[in-house]
C-alpha cells in the first residue's frame, strides 16, 4: 500500500456530499455543540501530524518516504505511548525491544486482500473523517476496518491464548441511567477512555437513551462475521451500543458475504453520540461502506490531526 503526503492545512472538516442523513430525534443544541467539540478535538490532539493521502504511485524519493514514515510514527507514538517507542522507515519498535515491519512488501492490494491481511502501513491508507456528517461512504471506503493482527496482538494480547481477559477492567455503563458493568482492556488506557465516554453519554438528554442501553457487548473472543480475521472485540477495545436503533450492512443494506451488489447505507445513530466517542479516540462503524452503526472501537492513531485522501478505497 503506497501513501503520499500533503501539507497540513489546519482544516479538520473534510468536504462531504450534501446528502446528509437526517435523524428522527435530535436535540439541535447538543448536536451542534458535539460536532464542534469533535472538530476541535481532532485538530488539537496532535497539531503537528500531517495528513495521510492514499495513492497508487510509489514515493518519488527518499524525502517522501521519510516524511511518510514520520507521519505514521507520530500517530503510533502518540496513540500507543510507552508501547511503541520508535518508528523508522521500515519498522515499528516496541518497548520490549522487539520490532515489526511497517510494510509487508506485497505492493498494492485488492480491497479483499487489504481487509484480510493488511500490514501496519495499510491501516493508514484511508482517511477517517472525524467530525463530519454521516453521509453514505464511497464503495469500499472502510477507514479503520483494516487491522494488522500482529500489531494488535502485540499491544493487547491474543485472546486465543487466554492473555486478554487478565487485563480486562470494569466500566460502568451510563452510571446514572443504567449502571451495567461491561469489560474493556486496561492496556493503553482503553477502559479509562471508555468510562469517560460513558460518563459523557450519561449526561445527554433522555431522548438518546434508546440508542445506548442496554449495551450489546464489549469483549468477545471471536472472529468478524463472514471472515477469518479477529474482531476488535477480541482485544477488548470495542463496544456495540444498543441494537434497537442499529443498522448493519449484512442486515440492513442488502449485502451478503461475497455479494457484489450495491449496499444501501442506513443509519439512525445521532451525531452527538458519535462525536463523544470520537472525542475520546474511538472510531465509528457508521463511517464505513460496510457499515456497523452500533460499533465503536478505540483507534487513537486514526483520530490525531487531519487526514485526507484522494482515493476512496484501496485499488482493486
ABEGO torsion letter per residue (X at the ends): XBBBBBBBAGBABBBBBABBBBBABBBAAAAAAAAAAAAAAAAAABAABBBBBBBABBBABAAAAAAAAAAAAAAAAAABBGABABBBAABBBBAAGBBBBABAGAEBBBAAAAAABBBAAAAAABBBBBGBBBBBBBBGBBBGABBBAAAAAAAAEBAAAGAAAAABBBBBBGAAAAGBBBBBBABGGAAAAAAAAAAAAAABBAAAAAAAOBBAEBBBBBBBBGBABBBAAAAGABBBBBAAABBBAAAAAGBBBGBABBBBBBBABBAAAAAAAAAAGBBBAAABABBBAABBBBBAAAABEBBBBABABBBX
